Amino acid sequence: MQVIRNLFRKNRFQEGDIVYLQRHDRKTLICLADGRVITTYEPLKNVMTELSSDVFENINKGIVINHAFVDRDIDGFVVLTDGSGFSRRKKPLKKVESPEELSPEERLKKDIRFLVAPGVRIEKLDDPATETTRNSEWKPDGNLRQTAVFEAEGGWVQIEFTPVEKRVFSGRTENRRKRRTARQV
């Protein structure tokens, strides 16, 4: 971009002079090795397009460092030669797993994680006595308990849950129901 090149030329610095870049209050701060700080309203990603990706690294949201000025990198904390330090991302960028890379056992565990909720019990069965079954029964406390046993890729799974049905009545509906029951009596 011409704006970035003009900024470099006007302030008389090159890519190798940059220690780090930081986004602060809608401005991009360019900290140089000689101690100067150049500010620009250009977004950090636009400035990054003009810099070498093998020399500069985005270590955190809004912070880009020059590897040539890294003094130490210890346990997710980067210390630069000018004494400034920054922490790396807490969560590294995720690698997208393709389903083919997961074993059937891992895929089953991943799918079961989505079903975990209050009132749901999931149990992995080694050898079920029956094939795919579904069962419903009323418990002594008056709740309906449903059970399903099915074969998954990694083996047999039994899921027990209590369906919860909430009905919301407005005042009108409640009054109509009371009048209707009064007429029936």
Backbone hydrogen bonds, N-H to C=O, Kabsch-Sander energy under -0.5 kcal/mol:
donor,donor_aa,acceptor,acceptor_aa,energy
5,R,1,M,-1.9
6,N,2,Q,-2.5
7,L,3,V,-1.8
8,F,4,I,-2.2
9,R,5,R,-2.4
10,K,6,N,-3.1
11,N,7,L,-1.9
12,R,9,R,-0.7
13,F,8,F,-1.9
17,D,14,Q,-1.5
18,I,15,E,-1.2
19,V,31,C,-2.9
20,Y,31,C,-1.3
21,L,64,V,-2.9
22,Q,29,L,-2.4
23,R,62,G,-2.5
24,H,22,Q,-0.5
24,H,27,K,-3.1
27,K,24,H,-1.6
28,T,40,T,-3.2
29,L,22,Q,-3.7
29,L,27,K,-0.6
30,I,28,T,-0.5
30,I,38,I,-3.4
31,C,20,Y,-2.5
31,C,29,L,-0.7
32,L,30,I,-0.5
32,L,36,R,-2.8
33,A,17,D,-2.2
35,G,32,L,-1.5
38,I,30,I,-2.6
40,T,28,T,-1.5
46,N,43,P,-0.7
47,V,43,P,-1.7
48,M,44,L,-2.4
49,T,45,K,-1.0
50,E,46,N,-0.5
50,E,47,V,-1.3
51,L,48,M,-1.1
55,V,52,S,-0.7
56,F,52,S,-2.0
57,E,65,I,-2.2
59,I,57,E,-1.0
59,I,63,I,-1.2
60,N,63,I,-1.3
63,I,60,N,-2.1
64,V,21,L,-2.5
65,I,57,E,-2.6
66,N,19,V,-2.1
67,H,55,V,-2.6
67,H,65,I,-0.6
69,F,66,N,-1.8
70,V,67,H,-1.2
71,D,69,F,-0.5
71,D,79,V,-2.7
72,R,79,V,-2.0
74,I,77,F,-2.4
77,F,74,I,-1.7
78,V,86,F,-3.5
79,V,72,R,-3.1
79,V,77,F,-0.5
80,L,84,S,-3.1
81,T,69,F,-2.5
83,G,80,L,-1.8
86,F,78,V,-2.5
88,R,76,G,-3.7
89,R,59,I,-1.3
96,V,94,K,-0.6
101,E,98,S,-1.7
102,L,98,S,-0.6
102,L,99,P,-0.6
107,R,103,S,-2.6
108,L,104,P,-2.1
109,K,105,E,-2.0
110,K,106,E,-2.2
111,D,107,R,-2.1
112,I,108,L,-2.4
113,R,109,K,-1.5
114,F,110,K,-0.5
114,F,111,D,-0.9
115,L,112,I,-1.7
116,V,112,I,-0.7
116,V,113,R,-0.7
120,V,117,A,-1.8
121,R,160,E,-3.0
123,E,158,Q,-2.7
125,L,123,E,-0.5
125,L,156,W,-2.4
133,T,149,V,-1.7
135,N,147,T,-2.9
137,E,145,R,-2.3
139,K,143,N,-3.1
142,G,139,K,-2.2
145,R,137,E,-3.2
146,Q,161,F,-2.9
147,T,135,N,-3.3
148,A,159,I,-2.3
149,V,133,T,-2.7
150,F,157,V,-2.4
152,A,155,G,-3.8
155,G,152,A,-1.2
156,W,125,L,-1.1
157,V,150,F,-2.6
158,Q,123,E,-3.1
159,I,148,A,-2.8
160,E,121,R,-2.8
161,F,146,Q,-2.5
162,T,119,G,-1.0
165,E,163,P,-0.5
166,K,164,V,-0.5
167,R,165,E,-0.5
169,F,167,R,-0.5
174,E,170,S,-2.2
175,N,171,G,-2.4
176,R,172,R,-2.6
177,R,173,T,-2.3
178,K,174,E,-1.9
179,R,175,N,-2.4
180,R,176,R,-2.7
181,T,177,R,-2.3
182,A,178,K,-2.0
183,R,179,R,-2.2
184,Q,180,R,-1.8
185,V,181,T,-1.1
